[in-house]
Amino acid sequence: MENFGNWSILTTNFLIVLYIALNGVTLASVLHLCNGKWRFKVRRIAVAMASLFPLAFILLIIVLANGEHTFLWMAEAADGGAHGAGGEEHHLPGWLNYDFLVMREIIGFFIIAGLYTLFIKYQHESEIDSSYAAQRRFRNIALLIPFFYVTYGSMVAWDFEMTQFAQWHSASYAFYHFQSNFIMFLAFFTVLLFFLNRSGKLVKPIEPYIFNYLAQFMLGMTILWTYLYFTQYLIMWYGRLPEEMNRYDAMMLDGFGPLWWTFLAMKFIIPFSTLAITPNRHNPPVIVAVACSILIGTWLERYTWIAGSVDSQYYHFPMTSFTDIAVTVAVFGVAWFICKWTFTRYGIIKAS
């Protein structure tokens, strides 16, 4: 348990890489289904993020192999079961079975990666083949993407975050989790487009109005995230459910209090107060600054929910050791190398 905070850095980085890989295709699918005309300007760049699936899979295998260093409930099971707020012993639910967890995570990963790869293939075919059959085939797989994203994202939310505190449950946690990571991708994508555009290496430059659309999208998703954030908290607080509130109290009021209130400010107060002002939604540098706030806030949010599941005496503040920094730099350094190679190979950016 003493090492749980250290390994939580890797789990957090895995989730960020996984959702960047997932949400490029998810965004392209949503824009297609909503008939967003600006999708043609960004969708090739968006789906290129699926090139991070191999890295995400490697990280998945590592965090799964870590056993109780990744999944806190395994340590509780080894001690004879989880315990409630009053010290009473609880039996772990059947969902918390390590062999079953490994199996469903690996199978689920291959299913989602296969479906998303097929989406990219059909999107390319729809661009070069205007026939009804090609367009309908692409539309049909676009319809499947949101359903599979919700299903797979729910499983990931339960396995890597919600059940870290074995007896804690929230009916809306899965929605809160994958919606939070979708807005994280919007922020990441905004920053990526801005700096690629400014570098002058994009084969097809991005017009300024695209950033306005992304700003509107982020504002809407910020409001939805805030609603989901308070929905589950309000039910547990108003209902005076002590076992459910214990996890919130431990993170909000004890050791991780500074992290908790920081990510709340970075994901709600800063984005909402900035993007709610119309001129700011037409100012790309301001939009990028807000996107950076959301990105950092989401990383802190993921880490707080994972590492904050242990007793406060074992809390480990992120980036306070060389290992934390080295692992994070290594993961995202490899991710950037993969993305740059993909952009060059598929003619998205000019070859150096």
C-alpha positions in Angstrom: 0.0 0.0 0.0 3.0 2.3 0.7 3.9 2.1 -3.1 0.3 2.7 -4.3 0.8 6.4 -4.9 3.9 5.7 -7.0 2.2 3.2 -9.2 -0.8 5.5 -9.4 1.3 7.8 -11.6 1.6 5.1 -14.2 -2.1 4.3 -14.0 -3.0 7.9 -14.5 -0.7 8.2 -17.5 -2.2 5.1 -18.9 -5.7 6.5 -18.7 -4.7 9.8 -20.3 -3.0 8.0 -23.2 -5.9 5.6 -23.6 -8.5 8.3 -23.8 -6.4 10.4 -26.2 -6.3 7.3 -28.5 -10.0 6.7 -28.1 -11.5 10.2 -28.3 -10.0 11.2 -31.7 -12.3 8.6 -33.3 -15.1 9.4 -30.9 -14.9 13.1 -31.8 -14.9 12.3 -35.6 -17.9 10.1 -35.1 -19.9 12.7 -33.1 -19.1 15.4 -35.6 -20.2 13.1 -38.5 -23.5 12.2 -36.7 -24.2 15.8 -36.0 -23.3 16.8 -39.5 -20.7 19.3 -38.3 -19.4 20.9 -41.5 -16.0 21.7 -39.8 -15.4 18.0 -39.3 -13.7 17.8 -42.7 -11.0 20.3 -41.4 -10.0 18.2 -38.4 -11.1 14.6 -38.6 -7.9 13.2 -40.3 -5.8 14.7 -37.5 -8.3 13.5 -34.9 -8.4 9.9 -35.9 -4.6 9.8 -36.3 -4.5 9.8 -32.4 -5.6 6.2 -32.6 -1.9 5.5 -33.4 -1.5 5.6 -29.6 -3.4 2.3 -29.1 -0.2 0.2 -29.1 1.4 2.4 -26.4 -1.9 2.3 -24.4 -1.9 -1.5 -24.7 1.7 -1.8 -23.4 0.8 0.4 -20.4 -2.4 -1.6 -19.8 -0.4 -4.8 -19.6 2.1 -3.2 -17.1 -0.7 -1.8 -14.8 -2.5 -5.1 -14.9 0.6 -7.1 -14.1 1.2 -4.8 -11.1 -1.6 -6.5 -9.2 -2.3 -5.0 -5.8 0.0 -2.0 -6.7 -2.6 -1.0 -9.2 -5.8 -2.4 -7.6 -6.1 -1.5 -4.0 -8.9 -4.0 -3.4 -6.5 -6.9 -4.0 -4.5 -5.9 -0.9 -7.8 -5.8 1.0 -8.7 -9.2 -0.2 -5.3 -10.6 0.9 -6.0 -9.2 4.4 -9.3 -11.0 4.5 -11.8 -8.6 2.9 -12.7 -4.9 2.8 -13.9 -3.1 5.8 -16.6 -0.4 6.2 -16.6 2.9 8.0 -17.5 1.2 11.3 -14.9 -1.6 11.0 -17.4 -4.2 9.9 -16.1 -6.7 7.3 -17.5 -6.8 3.8 -17.0 -9.5 1.2 -15.7 -8.2 -2.2 -18.3 -8.4 -5.0 -17.9 -10.9 -7.8 -16.9 -8.1 -10.2 -13.6 -7.7 -8.2 -12.0 -10.9 -9.4 -8.5 -10.4 -10.7 -8.5 -13.1 -13.5 -11.9 -11.8 -14.7 -10.6 -8.2 -14.6 -7.5 -9.0 -16.7 -9.7 -11.0 -19.2 -12.3 -8.3 -19.6 -9.8 -5.5 -19.9 -7.7 -7.2 -22.6 -10.7 -8.5 -24.6 -12.5 -5.1 -24.3 -9.3 -3.3 -25.5 -9.0 -5.4 -28.6 -12.7 -5.1 -29.4 -12.7 -1.3 -29.1 -9.3 -0.9 -30.9 -10.6 -3.1 -33.8 -13.8 -1.2 -34.1 -12.1 2.2 -34.0 -9.5 1.0 -36.7 -12.5 -0.1 -38.8 -14.0 3.4 -38.4 -10.8 5.0 -39.7 -10.7 2.6 -42.7 -14.3 3.4 -43.6 -13.8 7.1 -43.1 -10.9 7.0 -45.6 -13.0 5.0 -48.1 -15.9 7.6 -47.7 -13.4 10.3 -48.8 -12.3 8.6 -52.0 -15.6 6.8 -52.8 -18.8 8.8 -53.0 -21.0 5.8 -53.7 -24.1 5.3 -51.5 -22.7 2.0 -50.2 -19.5 3.5 -49.0 -21.3 6.5 -47.3 -23.8 4.2 -45.7 -21.2 1.8 -44.4 -19.3 4.7 -42.8 -22.5 6.1 -41.3 -23.4 2.8 -39.8 -20.1 2.3 -38.0 -20.2 6.0 -36.9 -23.5 5.1 -35.1 -21.7 2.3 -33.2 -18.8 4.3 -31.9 -20.7 6.3 -29.1 -22.3 3.1 -27.8 -19.0 1.2 -27.6 -17.3 4.2 -26.1 -19.8 4.4 -23.3 -19.7 0.7 -22.7 -15.9 0.4 -22.7 -15.5 3.7 -20.8 -17.8 2.5 -18.1 -15.7 -0.7 -17.6 -12.5 1.3 -17.4 -14.1 3.7 -14.9 -15.2 0.9 -12.6 -12.0 -1.1 -12.8 -9.4 1.7 -12.5 -11.1 4.3 -10.4 -14.5 3.6 -8.8 -13.6 0.2 -7.2 -10.3 1.4 -5.9 -12.4 2.0 -2.8 -14.0 -1.4 -2.9 -17.3 -0.7 -1.1 -17.9 2.7 -2.8 -20.4 2.9 -5.6 -21.9 5.7 -7.7 -24.5 5.1 -10.4 -23.2 8.1 -12.3 -19.5 7.6 -11.9 -18.9 6.0 -15.2 -20.6 8.9 -17.1 -18.6 11.3 -15.0 -15.4 9.5 -15.8 -15.6 9.1 -19.6 -17.2 12.5 -20.1 -14.3 14.1 -18.1 -11.8 12.4 -20.4 -13.7 13.5 -23.5 -13.4 17.1 -22.5 -9.7 16.4 -21.7 -9.3 15.3 -25.3 -11.0 18.4 -26.6 -8.5 20.4 -24.6 -5.6 18.3 -25.8 -6.8 18.5 -29.4 -7.1 22.3 -29.2 -3.5 22.7 -28.0 -2.3 20.2 -30.6 -4.0 22.1 -33.5 -2.8 25.4 -32.2 0.9 24.5 -32.1 0.9 22.5 -35.3 -0.8 25.4 -37.0 1.7 27.9 -35.6 4.6 25.7 -36.6 3.6 26.1 -40.2 4.1 22.3 -40.8 0.4 21.5 -41.4 -0.3 20.6 -45.0 -3.7 22.1 -44.6 -3.7 25.0 -42.1 -6.5 25.4 -39.6 -8.7 28.4 -39.9 -9.2 30.5 -36.8 -13.0 29.8 -36.6 -12.2 26.1 -35.8 -10.8 27.3 -32.4 -14.1 29.1 -31.8 -16.0 25.9 -32.4 -13.7 24.0 -30.1 -14.1 26.7 -27.4 -17.9 26.4 -27.6 -17.6 22.6 -27.4 -15.3 22.8 -24.3 -17.7 25.3 -22.6 -20.6 23.0 -23.1 -18.7 20.0 -21.9 -17.4 21.9 -18.9 -21.0 22.7 -17.8 -21.9 19.0 -18.3 -18.9 17.8 -16.3 -19.7 20.2 -13.5 -23.3 18.8 -13.4 -22.0 15.2 -13.2 -19.4 16.2 -10.6 -22.1 17.6 -8.2 -24.8 15.1 -9.0 -23.1 12.1 -7.3 -21.7 14.3 -4.5 -25.1 15.9 -3.7 -26.9 12.5 -3.6 -24.4 11.1 -1.1 -24.1 14.3 1.0 -27.8 15.1 1.1 -28.7 11.4 1.8 -26.2 11.3 4.7 -24.6 8.1 3.4 -21.4 7.9 5.6 -19.7 5.1 3.7 -20.1 6.9 0.4 -19.1 10.3 1.9 -15.9 8.9 3.5 -14.1 8.8 0.2 -15.1 12.3 -0.7 -14.1 13.6 2.8 -10.7 11.8 2.6 -9.9 13.5 -0.7 -11.5 16.9 -0.2 -10.7 17.6 3.4 -7.6 15.5 4.3 -4.3 14.9 2.6 -5.4 15.5 -1.0 -7.5 18.5 -0.3 -5.2 20.9 -2.3 -5.2 18.6 -5.3 -9.0 18.2 -5.2 -9.8 22.0 -5.1 -7.1 22.7 -7.7 -8.5 20.4 -10.3 -12.0 21.7 -9.6 -10.8 25.3 -10.2 -8.9 24.2 -13.4 -11.8 22.2 -14.8 -14.7 24.4 -13.8 -13.9 27.9 -12.5 -11.2 28.9 -15.0 -12.9 27.4 -18.1 -16.4 28.6 -17.3 -15.4 32.1 -16.2 -13.2 32.5 -19.3 -15.1 30.9 -22.1 -18.5 32.3 -21.0 -17.2 35.7 -22.2 -17.9 35.8 -25.9 -14.7 37.6 -27.1 -12.6 35.0 -25.4 -14.1 32.3 -27.6 -12.7 34.1 -30.6 -9.2 34.5 -29.2 -7.0 31.3 -29.9 -4.3 32.0 -27.4 -6.9 32.5 -24.6 -8.7 29.3 -25.7 -5.4 27.4 -25.6 -4.6 28.7 -22.1 -8.0 27.4 -21.0 -7.3 24.1 -22.7 -4.0 23.7 -20.9 -5.9 24.3 -17.6 -8.4 21.6 -18.4 -5.5 19.2 -19.4 -3.6 19.6 -16.2 -6.8 19.6 -14.2 -7.9 16.3 -15.7 -4.5 14.7 -14.9 -4.8 15.8 -11.3 -8.4 14.6 -11.2 -7.5 11.1 -12.4 -4.6 10.9 -10.0 -6.7 12.2 -7.1 -9.4 9.6 -7.6 -6.9 6.8 -7.9 -4.2 7.6 -5.4 -6.6 9.2 -3.0 -8.3 5.9 -2.4 -5.8 4.9 0.3 -5.6 6.1 3.9 -4.3 9.6 4.2 -1.1 8.4 5.9 -0.1 6.8 2.6 -0.9 9.8 0.4 1.7 10.6 -2.2 1.7 14.0 -3.9 2.4 13.6 -7.6 5.7 14.8 -9.2 7.4 14.9 -5.8 10.0 12.3 -6.8 12.3 11.6 -9.7 10.4 8.4 -10.6 7.1 10.3 -11.0 8.7 12.8 -13.4 10.8 10.2 -15.3 7.8 7.9 -15.9 5.5 10.8 -17.0 8.2 12.3 -19.3 9.0 8.9 -20.8 5.3 8.0 -21.5 4.4 11.3 -23.1 7.7 11.5 -24.9 7.0 8.2 -26.6 3.5 9.3 -27.3 4.6 12.5 -29.1 7.2 10.5 -31.2 4.4 8.1 -32.3 2.0 11.0 -33.2 4.7 12.9 -35.1 5.6 9.8 -37.1 1.9 9.2 -37.9 1.3 12.8 -38.9 4.3 12.6 -41.3 3.5 9.2 -42.7 -0.1 10.2 -43.6 0.7 13.6 -45.0 -0.8 15.6 -42.2 2.3 17.6 -41.6 5.2 18.3 -43.9 8.2 16.1 -43.8 11.2 17.8 -42.1 
